[in-house]
Amino acid sequence: MSASQKSPAFGATSTAAEVLDGVDLHGRRAVVTGAGSGIGVETVRALAAAGADVTLAVRDTDAGAAVATRLRDELPSSAGTLSVGRIELSDLASVAAFTAAWSGPLHILVNNAGVMSPPRITRTPEGREWQFGVNHLGHFALATGLRPALAAAGGARVVAVSSIGHLFSPVVFDDLDYRYRPYDPWTSYGQSKTATTLFAAGAAERWADDGITANAVMPGNVAATGLARNTDMDAVAGMLAAGELVLPPGKTVEQGAATTALMAGSPSVAAVTGRYYEDCAEAQPVTERAGALAGVAPYALDRDNAARLWTVSEAFLR
């Protein structure tokens, strides 16, 4: 199957359960970050229903345990096992503890957790701007720390959850942490999601010899999640009213998890790597970003940008 080919059965309204219907993931182990709410829960549900043993990687282990208990009651007896692990992606020490505790192969890593557009600048313990630190750097540390486990699995997949919001900004290498330019919650979010996509492009190239594929996905405009918990929604309403912000058509959480589930478990995309998918299909390039409701900016998949970000990110982890 070519990288741009898709099943005609799947599209914008498909659900995670539908794209993995009939797929057998028994014997495979998965980690899903941000699995305590929203599309993270539906991603866990779909993977476990197909037989994968899933670790819910969450900040709040009590909330994660409650989700795992609920899903166990709802899933069939043939479902994979569910476990909970603590990770705080803004704290690299917490990420390192999670990766150090992992034992054995890992077949699926879903970098799903994220934060979006806090109105005031916040920094991680290491001094990184918070959105870049959580959405990109924490996940970068997680994935690189788990690389031996991914390589040991043979044919492992990494799915990086990005956003149409990457169109707000490329990665501004000269000022990643907003130390010299005025902080803006939306360009900051855009930079972090561009970085998320560039990570997938970089991992695809670097880890191909280990049999690891890596892809970025856009879940869609899903309102019923915790992503916007730090966002000034009054400001968002004003931007929408003024035409300064446009949003793609809304999706349910089940639909929002579909593209992630496809790239994480479907045999139809087993050979696809280094791409950006939305609505269960490869996204088309966008050159005019203003008002765009779909597509991927070429700068988010640029090999030179990916290589530069990889080098910078490795330096931040030292």
URVEN-V459914 format. One record per pair of residues at least 4 apart in sequence whose C-alpha atoms are under 6 Angstrom apart, sorted by the first residue. I is the first residue (numbers start at 0). J is the second residue. D is the distance in whole Angstrom. If there is no record, write none. Layout:
BEGIN
i=(I,I)
j=(J,J)
d=(D,D)
END
This chain:
BEGIN
i=(2,3,5,9,10,10,11,12,13,14,14,14,15,15,15,15,15,16,16,18,22,23,24,24,24,25,25,27,27,28,28,28,28,28,29,29,29,29,30,30,30,31,31,31,32,32,32,32,33,33,33,33,34,34,34,35,36,37,38,38,38,41,42,43,44,46,47,47,47,48,50,50,51,52,52,52,53,54,54,54,55,56,56,56,57,57,58,58,58,60,60,70,86,86,87,88,88,89,89,89,94,98,98,104,104,104,105,105,105,106,106,106,107,107,107,108,109,109,110,110,111,113,114,115,115,116,116,116,116,117,117,117,118,121,122,122,122,122,123,123,127,127,128,128,129,130,131,131,132,132,133,134,135,135,135,135,140,142,149,150,153,154,154,155,156,156,156,157,158,158,158,159,160,160,161,161,161,161,161,162,164,165,165,165,167,167,168,168,168,169,169,170,171,177,186,193,196,196,197,197,197,198,199,199,199,199,199,200,200,201,202,203,203,203,203,203,206,207,212,213,213,214,214,214,214,215,216,216,216,217,218,219,220,220,220,221,221,221,238,238,239,239,247,250,250,258,260,261,275,275,276,276,276,277,282,283,284,284,284,285,285,285,308)
j=(271,281,280,13,278,279,278,254,254,253,254,257,45,253,256,257,260,20,45,261,49,49,49,50,51,50,51,51,106,51,52,53,105,106,53,106,107,108,53,54,108,55,56,109,56,110,111,112,39,57,111,112,39,40,55,63,40,224,42,252,256,253,256,47,48,51,51,78,79,78,78,79,79,79,80,81,81,81,82,83,83,84,85,86,85,86,85,86,87,64,85,74,93,94,93,133,137,123,132,133,141,144,145,148,151,152,148,149,152,149,152,155,155,156,157,157,157,158,159,160,160,134,226,188,227,184,185,188,230,184,229,230,184,129,126,127,128,129,127,129,132,176,132,176,133,134,135,191,136,137,137,191,139,191,194,195,144,146,155,209,210,210,211,211,211,212,213,213,213,214,215,215,215,216,192,195,215,216,217,217,189,189,192,193,186,189,186,189,190,190,193,190,175,182,190,299,215,299,299,300,305,202,203,213,214,215,273,273,300,305,206,207,212,213,272,273,211,211,272,272,273,272,273,274,275,275,275,276,277,277,255,255,247,249,250,249,250,251,243,244,243,244,292,254,255,279,264,265,281,282,280,281,282,282,294,294,294,295,296,294,295,296,312)
d=(5,5,6,6,5,5,4,6,6,5,4,5,6,6,5,4,6,6,5,6,6,5,5,5,5,4,5,5,6,6,5,6,5,5,5,6,4,6,6,5,5,5,6,5,5,6,5,5,6,5,6,4,4,5,5,5,5,4,6,5,5,6,6,6,6,6,5,5,5,5,5,4,5,4,5,6,5,6,5,5,5,5,6,6,5,5,6,5,5,6,6,6,6,6,6,5,5,6,6,5,6,6,6,4,5,5,5,5,6,6,5,4,6,5,6,5,6,5,5,6,5,5,6,6,6,4,6,6,5,6,5,5,6,5,5,5,5,5,5,5,6,6,6,5,6,6,5,5,5,6,5,6,6,6,6,5,6,6,6,5,6,5,5,5,6,5,6,5,6,5,6,5,6,5,5,6,6,6,5,5,5,4,5,5,5,5,5,5,5,5,6,5,6,6,6,5,5,6,5,6,5,6,6,5,5,6,6,4,6,5,6,6,6,5,6,5,6,5,5,5,6,5,5,5,6,5,5,5,6,5,5,6,6,5,6,6,5,6,5,5,6,5,5,6,6,5,6,5,6,6,5,4,5,6,5,5,6,5,6,5,5,5,6)
END
